Amino acid sequence: MARSRQPLIAGNWKMNGLKADALALAKGVADGVRQAGWQDRAVLICPPATLLAAVADAVKSSGVLVGGQNCHAKASGAHTGDVSAEMLRDCGASHVIVGHSERRADCGETDGIVRAKAEAAWRAGLVPIVCIGETLAEREAGRTLAVLEAQLRGSVPLGATAATLVVAYEPVWAIGTGKTPTTPEVAAAHAHIRQVLSNLTADAGSVRLLYGGSVNGRNAAELLAAGDVDGGLVGGASLKIDEFLAIAKAA
Ligand code: PEP
């Protein structure tokens, strides 16, 4: 059966990359995407904010999209060190990751803050990738689906549609650890997320749901084929050209 949702493979470079290496990585990904000529999937890279404009320029006309890793909820003002969604857009971004578990943990971002950031993304014309995921303790307590539901209800703004929202399911214990849930576990989580979204959005069936957490070139085909998975949010493996392209190929 043909997919109704175009897969999205997003690379989250996190706080990695100085200009020379980052531009080589961006150009390598752009060359690979150009050669592959994919019409049936989208590839996005999210470099650090300092490199966004240069990376956007480096991938120009390749079809590779660029996004931010975070934004402030306000458009401008006295927020030293922060970057607004409008600034990301001005640098060439089309997407922004909000609510990544590292920001929830490191910066105390609550569901309410994440929702405000998603609204800021809309205001600037960006698509937010809203991240949710349970901790190991929550999983072991059998609370995974309840946690995902609470995070979704708290983090997804009213009025979201498939064109204005991407959700990434990222079990916190799977990020950067080499551990992954089984494919039935991923499928169950995604089915639940889609079910909850049907109460929050008009077209939940068309919203793209990404899986993230230790995706690599070897496990991508299996993880990304799980039910209701429409691509991946990739951390460590997005820093290697061949590995990231292999994941995009598997999608
Ligand atoms: C992430 O941080 O979004 C992520 C999925 O990281 P990794 O692929 O390294 O687990």
Residues whose N, C-alpha, C, O or C-beta is under 5 A from the ligand:
A	BS01	PEP	N12 A174 I175 G176 T177 G212 G213 S214 V215 L233 V234 G235 G236 A237
